[in-house]
Amino acid sequence: MAHLLIIELPGGNDTDIIQAAIDRGDSFTFLTADLALYQQQPAVHTLLQYAHTCLEVPGFNMQEVEAQVLAAHQVMPFEAVLCLLDIRLIEAATLAQKLGLKYLNPTSAQLLRDKFSVRQRLQECGIAQPLFALATSNDALKEAVAHMGLPVLIKPSDGYGSQNIVVLEFEEDLAPWMSPLEDMLPSRADYGLGVKANDRLLVEQYMKGVVIGCDTFTHNGQHTLIGVNEKLFFEPPSFAIRGGCFTPNQGQFKAIEAYVFALLDAVDFDCGATHIELMVHANGLNLIEINPRLVGAKIPRLISLACKRSIHSDLIDLHLGRSVAPFSEATEVAVTRWLVADQTATLAKVDTPTSDDPRIACVELLKRVGDPVRPPMENADRIGYVMSCAPSRLEADAAAEDFIQKSTLSYS
């Protein structure tokens, strides 16, 4: 039984990493800036009762964080640090280094929390990038767009989860009554837990093609491609993901694997999980972004279904310095589809079909009756999901789509 330090939870309510620790028989200490955020959610609060202790540091002042963590370490030593939330990545890397535990090195953690800096590094390493620029003022933003030309994509350099993304494709988008360029900064974006956006905007050439997510593990600098998830999106201007299909790596992704490993080597990624989004188009592959942690949005459940094992448990083993079994024996694909509102309203009722279809593997509602809902603009707007698993994508797609079509929403 290992003792784990788990730092925050993605989305404020994704407890899968805690459940994996409990299922394994590991003990854990939970570290947060706001314990009440979790305690006010009954399902999360119930699982936190299993914690050896909970450490709360309002504001997450690192001097106080280190003092509390090191004191807890003296009482019951930590054997691994786990953090699945982008805004705590640098702090997690710093703590792991002080504790002498396996984690991404702090220098790479700092680099990977800034998307503009990642573009710079990859370009310096000879890996082709789309045109890109940094804007820290509205004037610099307008200048970058004018210099680059349309279409362009603008996103926070420290952002995550498809938040606050803008695409400008046509001249009409630049009209004074349409253009966001005049007042995008300061953004005042709030990432939660006391973390505000740093107002560094990445402006880059907008790419079109098929979006795939590549999920990897790295142990002592050696990379493993777990599999590839083709992502489906709602219609523009939304950036929310409608669903996807995860296919385990059985050796069929050699070109993707080589490209992804070159990206990881360029940013000196030495330990942990990544979710790397790529654009596949007629001319090959281009990076969208490197997410230096286990993928979110419930996709780990999708991976676990396809691989017939807990990817969260594998992640814990990885950070404990243990070898992880190969993924090449997985023989099924897993598909997800998200349930969303078709209007801005208050959710009154959700009816999902009763099904004995063995392909339906997981159903979960993330919003509750009384919650405000709207058509999906970003991932946080999604109401719930269904996951299906089958030997072929055709079968899995059909089962998930049928489930969504038969689900109904009522509003008040």
N, C-alpha and C positions, 0 to 999 in steps of 0.2 A: 504494500500500500504506500503510495507516494503522497506527499503534501504539496499542493499546488497553490500558487498565488494567481487568482483570476481577477483581472482588472476590468471593471465595467462590463456591460452587456450590449451588444449591437442592437440598435433600435430601442434600447431601454427595456426590452422585454423578451429577447431571444435567449432562452435558458438552455439551449441544447448542449452547450459546453459544460454547464453545471450538471445536467442530467447524465452526460457521459461520464463525468468524474464519479458521480454517485453510483452509477451502474458498474463501474470498474472496481468500486470499493476504495477509491482514493479519497483523502480528506482535502479540504480546500479552505483557504482564507479569501474573503471577497474584499476588494479594495475599490472605493468609489469616492467621488466628490459629493454625492447626494444620495444617502441611503434611503431617505424618505421616498424618492422617485421610485424605488423598487418595492419598498414595503407597502406602498399604497395599491400595489397590484397583487391581488390575492394569489394568483398562480406563481408569481415570482417570489413573493414573500414566503410561500410554503416551502419552496426549494431552498431558500436562504436559511431556513431553520437547520439545514444539514451542515452549514458552514461551521468550521472550527471556531472562527471568529469573523466579524465584519469590521473593517477599518474604514473610517470616514474622515476625509480631509477636505473640508469646504474650500473651494477655490483651487484645490489640488496643488497647493504650494509645494514645490519639490523638496525643499528643505525639510518640511514637516512630513511629507510622504516618506522620504528616505528614513527619517528618524523612526517613524512608526513601523515601517516594513523591517528595518534592521532589528528593532526591538522584538518584533514578532518572530523574526528568524532565529533570534537567540533562544526563544522559548521552545519553538518547534521548527526546525530548519525547513526552508522551502527547497523543493527539488526541481521545480519548473515554474516558469512564468508564462501565463496565457493571456493574450489580449487580442480581441477580434474587432476592436473599434479604432478607426483611423486616427481620431483626435488624441488618442493616448499612446500611439505607436512609439514616439520618441521617448516618452517617459518609461514605457515598458522596457525598451531596449537599454535605457540607462540603469534601471533597477536590476535587470538581469545581469548586466556587466558587473555591477557592484556586488551582486550575490554570487558571481562566478558561475552563472547558469547559461545554458545554451539558448541563444536568441539571435535575432538579426543584430549585426553590429550597429552601434549608435550613429556612426558616420553615414552609413547607407540609409538608416531610418530617417535621418535628417534630410537627406537628398530626396528620398521617395515621398516625403510629405509635401513636395513642391513640384507640381507637374511641369512647370517651365524649366526648372533646373534639370529634370529628367530628360526633357527634349534636348537641352544643351549638351548633357553628358553623352547621350546616344549619338548626336551629331558629331561630337568630338571623336567618338570611337568609330566613325565611318559607317554608322547605320543610318540609312536614308530616313529623313523625317519630312512630314508635310511642312509647308511654310508656316512659321510660327513667330510670335512676338509677345513681349510682356507689356502690360499696361497697368500703371498704378495711379492714373488720373483719367478723367473723362477726355481731356485734350489728347493724351497719349493714346487712348483707346480709339478715338476718331482718326488719329494719324495712322495707327496700325491698320485699321480697316481700309482706309483710303489707299495705303501703300500696297496692301496685300490683294485687294480686290475681292469681289464676291464670287462664290459664297464663302462665308466664314462662320466659325463656331467660337463662341466666347464662353469660358467657364472659369470658376474660381481655381486658382492654382493650388489652393489647399483644400479644395472641395472633395466630396465623395457622395455616393448614393444617387447620382444623376440629379443633384440639386442645383438650381439657379443657373441652368444652361440656356443659352440663347443662340439661335441660328439665324443668320441674315443671308437670304438667298437672292433676293430680287431688289432692284432699285427702289421699289415702293416701300421696302422695309426700312429704308433710310429717310423716308419723308418725315418732316418735323413732328407730325401727329402720330407717327408709328415708331419712330426710332427710339431705342432705349439708350442710345449712346450719350445723350446729354446729361443723364442723371444716374448712371449705373454705379458711380462711386461718390461717396462711400456707400457700400451696399447694406451695412448694418445687419448682415446675415448672422444668425445665431445658430451654431451647431449643437447647442445644448450643453449641459454640465458646466456652464460658465465659459465656454469657448466661443469666441467670435471670429468671423472671417478676417483674414489679414489684408484683404482688399488688393491682392495681387491677382490680376486677371490674365489668363492665358488666351491669346487670340491665335487661332490656327485655321489653316485651310480646311474647309469642310469636305469630308470624304463620304462617298456613297459606296455601298456594297453590302455584303453579308457580314453581320457582326457575330463573332464567336468569342467565347470565354475559355481560356486555357488554364486549368487548375494544376498547380505544381506543388511538390514538396522538395525542400532542399535540406540535405544533411551533410555537414562538413564540406559545404561547397559543391556537392554532387546533386544534380537536379533530376527529378522524376516527373514526367508528364502523366498525371493521373487520367486525364481525359479531356474531351472538348465538348462544350455546350454551345450549340447554335441558338442564338437569341432572337426572339420575335418581338417586335415593338408595336405599340398602338400607333394609330395614324398621327402624323405631324399635326400640330406643333408639339405633341406629347413626346416626352423622353422616357416614359414609363415602359417597363418590359411587360409584354403580354404573356410571355411564356418562353419555353425553350425545350431543347432535347439534348440530354447529356449522353454521350457515347464514351465508354471506357477505352483507354488506349491499349490496343492489342498489337501495336506496331504499325498501324495504318496511317499514322500522322507524322511520318519522318520529316517532311519539309517544315511543318509547323513546329515540331519538336526542336529542330536545329535553330530556327529563328528565335523561338522563345528562350532557349538556353543561351543564345548569344546576347539577348537583352539582359538576362539575369547576370551574366558574367560582366557585362558593361557597367552595371550599377553595383557590382561587388556584393550580390545577394548571397549570403553564406549560410543562413539557417531560417527555416520556417516555411510557411505556406504563402503562395501568391495566387491571385486571380488576375490574369493578364487578358485584356480585351484587345482583339485584333479586328481590323477590317480586311475582309477577303474580297478582292476585285480582280478585274481582268489582268492587271499588271503584277499581281502577286499579293503580298501581305504588307500591311502597315500597322504600326502600333496605335491604338487609341489611348490606353493608359495601363500602367502597372499598379495594381492594388496589392500592397505588401502585407496581406493577411488572408486568412481563409475567407473565401467568398461569402457574401451575405445573402439577404433576400430569400432565405430558406433553401437556397441551392445546395448547401451541404446535405440536406435530407435527400435531395434528388440524386446526388452522387452516392450517398449511402445505399439507396435503393438499387441503383444500377450495379454497384460493387458488392452488394450483399454483406456489408459490414459498416461499422460506424466510422465515418471519416473524422469525427471529433475525437474518438478514442485514438485513432491513428495520429492525429495532431498532438495529443498529449504524449504519446510514445515518442514522437519526433522530438519534442522539447525535453523529454527525459533522456535523450541521447540514445534511444533504442532504435534498432533497425525496423523498418516498416515493410511488411510483406508486399510483393509485387501486385499490381492491379491487372495484369494481363489475362487472368483467368475469368474475369467478369464477362458474362455472355449476354446480358440484356441491356436495353436502353431504357432510360427513364425520361418522362415528359411531364412538364408542368404547364398549367394554364391558370390565369388569375381572373378572379371575379371582380368586376368594377361597376360603379354607378354610371347611369346615363344622364344624370342631372345633378345639380347642386341642391342638396336637401338634407334632411335628418333621417338617418336610417331607422326604419320602424320594424322591419322583419326580413329575415333571409330564409328562403326555403330551398333546400338542396335535395336532389333526388335520393331516394333509398335504392341502393344498388348492391347486387350480389356479384357484380362483375369482378372476377379475381384480378383483373388488370388495374382496378382502382386501388391504390396503395396507401394514399394519405389525403385527408381533407382537413383543412383548418380555416377558421374564420378569425381574422385579426382585429376587425372592428366589431363593436357591440351596438345593440339597439340604443338609440339616443345619440350616437356619434354623428358629427357632421361628415357628409360625403360629397364628392364631386366627381365629374368625369376625370379620368387619370391624366394628370400633367407630369407627375413624378411618382416614383415608386411608393412613396408614403401614402398615396391616394388609394392604393389597392385594398380591397375588402377581405379577400380570402383566396384560397387556391385549392386546386386538386392536383394530385400527382398520380401518374399511371406508370406501370412498368410492364414490358413485354419483350419478346425476342426480337421484334422488328419495330422500327419507328412508325410504320404505317398503322400497326395495331395500337400502339401506345397513344399516338396522336388521336386516333378515332375515339378511343375511350375517354380521353380528357376533354376533347371538344364536345362530345355528347353530354358529358356531365355538366359543363358550363352552359350549354344551350338549354338544358332542362332546369337550371337553377333560376329562381326568380327573386327580385328584391321589391320591397314595399317601402314607401317613404311617408313621412309626416311633415 
